[in-house]
Amino acid sequence: MADAAIPKFSNDNGDSEMFIAVREFECTGASAPHDHPHVYLDMGGEDEIICPYCSTRYRFKA
């Protein structure tokens, strides 16, 4: 969908993991100016994924 917004998550608290309700999203690291390159992550059929830049573990929780 061209008009669907992709959710963005930042980890300003430096938590080791975050629970989110989507499987496709954009990780920004922390808020600017402390962000990392913004990466799109897709869990697919899995329930978790780790950002390759900031090592935050994102866990799916509906």
Secondary structure as GFF3:
##gff-version 3
##sequence-region A 1 62
A	DSSP	beta_strand	8	10	.	.	.	ID=ss1
A	DSSP	beta_strand	17	20	.	.	.	ID=ss2
A	DSSP	beta_strand	24	29	.	.	.	ID=ss3
A	DSSP	beta_strand	39	42	.	.	.	ID=ss4
A	DSSP	beta_strand	48	50	.	.	.	ID=ss5
A	DSSP	beta_strand	57	60	.	.	.	ID=ss6
###
